[in-house]
């Protein structure tokens, strides 16, 4: 069962469905539960990891087939997409700590995070086309932030497995970690980014960075000014 925990001021979302943390539901945790958990406790970052050896092998195909047959798949996929859009839109750093396999829906979760730290032994893939499927949880859109159209088509249609170093060279991974250390490195990074910083400062910096990727230059810089001015009255002159 997927779970939420806290270490210091950092939320930990663990994908937990042994042995490979496959996803039986596109909405792998309630968006409202996640929002309430983070906002009520004023948490400063979110780390997503898998229990045990793997991040996630992606969708459980039997569950997908069953949902397709009973007519619930479309609505459930939309709920899952809303969850991933919420995660990507969060105004705190979201870090995916990747060990083992990170396939299909698991990779879509990772690509919806702001930062990806992967063990050098991790494996990444969109293998859906090998099962006469395609990514359906924002994957076909998410890859455009990292890959050209040609590289996206090659990855999704071939379904090849990428070693972590190859994924790093493509830009799908931000940082490489020693085997079994991705979560520890993610925790160190999250603490360094957020420790002793007010939540408002973190929120405004994350928002401004995301604006730079979403808005045109003029609008992004206008928002930067507004966010800067919000913080200016609380400058800590002792630092």
C-alpha positions in Angstrom: 0.0 0.0 0.0 1.4 3.4 -1.0 2.2 5.5 2.0 3.0 9.0 3.2 5.6 9.7 5.9 7.6 12.7 7.2 11.3 13.1 7.8 12.1 16.5 9.3 10.0 18.9 7.1 10.0 16.6 4.1 7.2 14.4 2.9 8.1 10.9 1.7 5.7 9.2 -0.7 6.5 5.5 -1.0 5.2 3.4 -3.9 4.7 0.0 -2.2 3.3 -2.9 -4.2 5.8 -5.8 -4.0 7.8 -7.1 -5.7 8.2 -4.3 -8.3 5.7 -1.6 -7.1 3.4 -1.9 -10.1 0.5 0.5 -10.3 -2.9 -1.0 -10.0 -4.6 2.4 -10.3 -3.5 5.4 -12.3 -4.3 7.6 -9.3 -1.8 5.9 -7.1 -2.6 8.1 -4.2 -5.5 10.5 -3.6 -4.6 14.0 -4.8 -6.6 15.5 -1.9 -4.9 13.2 0.7 -1.5 14.3 -0.7 -2.5 18.0 -0.7 -3.9 17.9 2.9 -0.9 16.0 4.2 1.6 18.5 2.8 -0.3 21.7 3.4 -1.5 20.9 7.0 2.0 20.1 8.1 3.6 23.0 6.1 6.1 20.5 4.6 9.0 21.9 2.5 9.7 19.2 -0.1 8.4 15.9 -1.4 10.5 12.8 -2.2 8.9 10.0 -4.2 10.5 6.6 -3.9 9.8 2.9 -4.3 9.8 0.3 -1.5 12.5 -2.2 -1.8 14.6 -2.7 -4.9 12.6 -0.9 -7.5 10.9 2.5 -8.1 8.0 1.1 -10.2 7.5 -1.2 -13.1 4.5 0.9 -14.2 0.9 -0.1 -14.8 -0.3 -3.6 -13.9 -1.5 -4.7 -17.3 -4.2 -7.0 -15.9 -5.7 -4.1 -14.0 -5.5 -1.9 -17.2 -7.3 -4.6 -19.2 -10.0 -5.0 -16.5 -10.6 -1.2 -16.4 -10.8 -1.1 -20.2 -13.4 -3.9 -20.2 -15.6 -2.4 -17.5 -15.5 1.1 -19.0 -13.7 2.8 -16.1 -10.3 3.3 -17.7 -10.8 6.7 -19.3 -12.0 8.4 -16.1 -9.3 6.7 -14.0 -6.6 7.8 -16.4 -7.9 11.3 -16.2 -7.8 11.1 -12.4 -4.2 9.9 -12.6 -3.2 12.7 -14.9 -4.8 15.3 -12.6 -2.6 13.8 -9.8 0.6 14.1 -11.9 -0.3 17.6 -13.0 -0.8 18.5 -9.3 2.6 17.0 -8.4 4.3 18.9 -11.2 2.5 22.1 -10.2 3.5 21.9 -6.5 5.4 24.9 -5.2 7.8 22.8 -3.2 10.7 20.8 -4.7 9.6 17.3 -5.8 12.4 14.7 -6.1 12.1 11.2 -7.5 14.6 8.8 -6.0 15.0 6.0 -8.5 16.3 2.5 -7.9 15.9 -0.6 -10.0 13.3 -0.4 -12.7 11.4 2.7 -13.6 9.1 1.7 -16.4 6.0 3.1 -18.0 3.8 4.7 -15.4 6.7 4.7 -13.0 8.7 6.8 -15.4 5.7 9.1 -15.9 5.7 9.7 -12.2 9.4 10.4 -12.2 9.1 12.8 -15.2 6.3 14.7 -13.2 8.8 15.3 -10.5 11.0 18.4 -10.6 14.3 16.6 -9.9 15.3 13.0 -10.7 18.1 11.2 -8.8 18.8 7.7 -10.1 21.1 4.9 -9.0 23.7 4.2 -11.6 22.1 0.7 -11.8 18.6 2.0 -12.5 16.8 1.1 -15.7 14.3 3.4 -17.5 11.9 2.6 -20.3 8.6 3.2 -21.9 7.9 -0.5 -22.9 4.2 0.0 -23.6 4.4 -0.5 -27.4 5.8 -4.0 -26.8 2.3 -4.8 -25.4 0.4 -2.9 -28.1 -0.1 0.0 -25.7 1.3 3.5 -25.4 2.1 5.8 -22.4 -1.2 7.1 -21.1 -0.4 9.0 -17.9 1.1 12.2 -19.4 4.2 10.4 -20.9 3.8 11.4 -24.5 3.6 15.1 -23.4 6.2 14.9 -20.6 9.0 13.6 -22.8 8.9 16.8 -24.9 10.5 18.7 -22.0 13.6 16.5 -22.4 13.8 15.0 -25.8 13.4 15.9 -29.5 10.5 14.5 -31.4 12.9 12.0 -33.1 14.3 10.8 -29.8 10.8 10.6 -28.3 9.5 8.5 -31.1 12.5 6.2 -30.9 12.1 5.7 -27.2 8.4 5.1 -27.2 8.1 3.0 -30.4 11.2 0.9 -29.8 10.5 0.4 -26.1 14.2 -0.1 -25.4 15.5 -0.1 -21.8 17.9 2.7 -21.0 20.7 2.3 -18.4 20.8 5.2 -16.0 24.0 6.8 -17.5 22.3 6.8 -21.0 19.2 8.4 -19.5 21.4 11.0 -17.8 23.1 11.9 -21.1 19.6 12.3 -22.7 18.6 14.6 -19.8 15.9 12.3 -18.4 17.9 12.0 -15.2 19.4 15.0 -13.4 21.8 13.4 -11.0 23.4 9.9 -10.7 23.8 8.1 -7.4 25.6 5.1 -6.1 23.6 1.9 -6.0 21.0 2.0 -3.2 21.8 5.6 -2.3 19.3 7.5 -4.4 16.9 8.1 -1.5 19.7 9.2 0.9 21.1 11.6 -1.7 17.5 12.9 -2.4 17.1 13.5 1.3 20.4 15.3 1.6 19.5 17.5 -1.4 16.0 18.2 0.0 17.4 19.2 3.4 20.1 21.4 1.8 17.5 23.2 -0.4 14.9 23.8 2.4 16.5 23.7 5.8 16.2 26.9 7.7 14.3 28.5 4.9 10.7 29.7 5.3 8.1 27.9 3.3 7.2 31.1 1.6 10.7 31.6 0.3 10.7 28.0 -1.1 7.3 28.4 -2.6 8.2 31.6 -4.5 11.5 30.3 -5.8 9.9 27.1 -7.1 7.0 29.0 -8.6 9.4 31.5 -10.4 11.5 28.6 -11.8 8.4 26.8 -13.2 7.1 30.1 -14.6 10.3 30.3 -16.7 9.4 27.0 -18.4 5.6 27.8 -18.8 5.3 31.6 -19.6 7.0 33.8 -22.1 9.9 35.8 -21.0 8.0 39.0 -20.3 5.3 37.3 -18.2 7.8 35.2 -16.3 10.0 38.2 -15.4 6.9 40.2 -14.4 5.9 37.4 -12.0 9.5 37.2 -10.8 9.2 40.9 -9.7 6.0 40.2 -7.9 7.3 37.2 -6.1 10.5 39.1 -5.2 8.6 42.0 -3.7 6.5 39.6 -1.6 9.6 38.4 0.1 11.5 41.7 0.3 9.9 42.8 3.5 11.2 39.7 5.4 14.9 39.9 4.4 17.1 38.4 7.1 19.9 40.9 7.4 21.8 38.6 9.8 22.6 36.1 7.0 
